Structure formats: structure tokens, C-alpha cells
């Protein structure tokens, strides 16, 4: 493993523990050259799949893009990194089972459903962007559905 600070390639592991519901290993490392400490994560690679967008274009699935979207919706909410990682891992597993190509609608709806269970405010934030709320009335209808 290369040290992110000095780029030396000799590091040793100080601590390892399972995380993300036993789906990943978190390792605390230290550079033998500069003594800089850093964390790495090791997780099984999810079968890669292609996302089919509404207009028919295709692009590779990007985990970071999904994580960033969820974090944006969860901004200033009491949501932990472990909760977000569990949501993303569960969704990826579900999407990978669909097949080699996954419609973007499945991804957006899956994220919304997971956020609805995790945090209602994050759900409304994500839904307002995903469903492109045009006015206050649309927003009000979504909140009313959530309250029922």
C-alpha cells in the first residue's frame, strides 16, 4: 500500500476490523518511512453493471455518484457513515441482481425508498431533485403522501 503523504510503498497494518455489516474490512495503516497514519477499506467488488438512462444512453455504474447524492440529501441530518454505507451496499446488491444493465429509474426509486426508511427529510430532499418538483404544490403532495 502506498502512503498518501510521502508515496513510500512500505506500510504496515496497525488494526483491522470488519465494518458495513461484515461486508468490508477497515484497516488502520502506518507508513514505515514517515509514520503517517491512514485508513483503507477493503470490500468485495460488486458485479459491475451499466446504467441505462432515460434518454437511452448508457454509462458505467458509479458508486461515488450514488454516495454523494445520498450524502447531499442527508446533509445536516443525524445520519452516520455506517448507515449510508449499509444503504449503498444493500442497493448495489439489489441492482446487481437485475442484470448487466439497470435502468436509472430503478436506481433513483431504490435510493428514494431507502431514504424514506432512513430519514424522511433526506427522502423529501432527494425526491425534490429526482422528481424535479416545479412548485410548492408538488412538494406539498409528496409531504402529504409521506404523512399518510
C-alpha positions, 0 to 999 in steps of 0.5 A: 500500500502506498502512503498518501503523504510521502508515496513510500510503498512500505506500510504496515497494518496497525488494526483491522476490523470488519465494518458495513455489516461484515461486508468490508474490512477497515484497516488502520495503516502506518507508513514505515518511512514517515509514520503517517497514519491512514485508513483503507477499506477493503470490500468485495467488488460488486458485479459491475453493471451499466446504467441505462438512462432515460434518454437511452444512453448508457454509462458505467455504474458509479458508486461515488455518484450514488454516495454523494447524492445520498450524502447531499440529501442527508446533509445536516441530518443525524445520519452516520457513515455506517448507515449510508454505507449499509444503504449503498451496499444493500442497493448495489446488491439489489441492482446487481441482481437485475442484470448487466444493465439497470435502468436509472429509474430503478436506481433513483426509486431504490435510493428514494425508498431507502431514504424514506426508511432512513430519514424522511427529510433526506427522502423529501430532499432527494425526491425534490431533485429526482422528481424535479418538483416545479412548485410548492404544490408538488412538494406539498403532495409528496409531504402529504403522501409521506404523512399518510 
